[in-house]
């Protein structure tokens, strides 16, 4: 098939956001009789699920302190639930298990989940929390836990399989997906209009009427191509303006796999457990030699996962200190020689698993030593920016909240055809200058 020279709707990125948008846009065009999937072209420099979506741990949760994030995630969970077989979505639930400094925040999350009809159970108090956990896991032994939020919805999906399912759904609607196309720049209209008229690629120029960017950590580069601001002004709660804040920063995600049989980690009644997330200020000791690893707040998440072939999860990311414009995103993920999970992470994470469950004591030799993780591109406040710029360039800047947000594509598709989304409104760029910022929790993670 000949290389296309034009497409009414051009989508960059064959990951969770690009393909979800393409699929739902095809449905929206058909529903409104404004076109069909054949009007949509998706391009990717590598291929389907080749970026962050393909190596994501796949966790789906609604454990957010921010009301806008919580409502947006409730919508995305409903999309995961719409076709769990195709998405290989495991609706096992999600648990946030926390120490005292987070109790009030987690209680607030529970109360607001209840207000929007999102089913969860909240347990507080050290004895009550310990009893609840031991009712699930007889070998539970984590210290300093005073609250448990057990979300009955959520869970995890097979990372790449879900993306290929979206690709199949899109192609069934007539969408064309073209791999091996690298975007080099954008062309703009002359005169008063600031609209993008097309993109230059290593294989030729493609004209378009509307451009959607769903490129994950590569958003930095497309933001620059669109000639959007690389610094912003942020108005703090006290009304003070903070100028010259960089638009982007990078964090390295620390994730790995403990190579034991996934069946090793089941609940007392023999069922697959919820996705587990533990944040505590209890001292963490090495499971190897008993030395102190940290006396500061720490957190991990983990789950049994047959796709990964063991217990998969991660811990708090670390900040990439390289100047933003110099960060080399490619090669991405495990292929990177620079940005990979460290041996220190493996030591900490497996020791933390043993801190939480006796069954993981002595398992350090089973840790998979191959590189894992990838870098995430974060906004100034670590929350997404979803907005159309230059009249016809829709930016999906997910700030590394991406994979779980499968429903964002459905909302973006509606905005592309002219139906504004109340769920996406709190994530406009203008919130910074207006001081309409999302509340920040006491979680040790940068995206909370």
C-alpha angles and dihedrals in degrees: 000000000000120000107264117245096191143020129177089221120028120189121193114206131042095215134099097299101038095048095040089052092047093049095046093042089055089053092046094050090050093047093050094039090237094124140299144257090281087072090064128083123186118197130187130178091224115013148270112331091356095133137045094322092060095056099034117129086234100228116163114197145147097208097132128139090204115085093214092052091047094053092045091051093048087058092049092049088056089055091051089050092050092077111007093163095057093042092043086230118175109205096201097135132238135259129207108196113185149173126240099278090065099040097098092045092050092046088054090051090052094049092050092045088054090050092058094042096253106149117235142138124229123202123181135183127062097258094041092048093048092050092049092051094046089051085062099034119023091199095054110137109156116144133225095022114151104161140037125192110192111192109201091201126058128050129151143295136213099266105220095028091061091052092050089050090055090048091053092048091050094047090049086060092052100264114149117221116198122190129197096042117130118197113224102178149328132255122218136207120258123241127018095342118091094192123134113244099189148318133262115226136179087258100045144292122306120199117210141176094209131020126202120192114204099157105135112209091004090069088101090068096046091046087057092046089054088052093237122158118283092201132043139194116239124200110210126212091266090058095252117141118227111199131197098030110163113246094219140036132168132229127188114231115224113212137145148155131253104214100226126117109281088227088068088077109061134130123261091267093053097256129131108267129237118263104277127222119178125185117178143155093215113124110264116221127196115262087211106052106357094248119145113265098180141343092193128090111292137177141192138179127205146164140172107260125182090194090062093036099235143016107332128191147103150224139231114321124236126234117255104231096194111110108269096242090051098050110119107217093181131105085042133212119339090001090065117100091198109040109049135122112278132234086245089061092053091051092048097043098048090044088052091051089053089048088058102038130026090213090072096056112118095017099113092108089060094062112119107241099198116112118270142168131056140223123270127210110226132195121229093273096030092245126112130270114214114176147120114249132185088022096283111030112099113199119203101192100172098179089222095302086107118116098051090050097077089142095062090081091059091052093045090051090056091049091050090058092046106269109124116218121225088201092059097041095086089059101063120127091240092072090083098059091038093051092236093143130165116249117258123227132209093254116130090228120098094224094060 
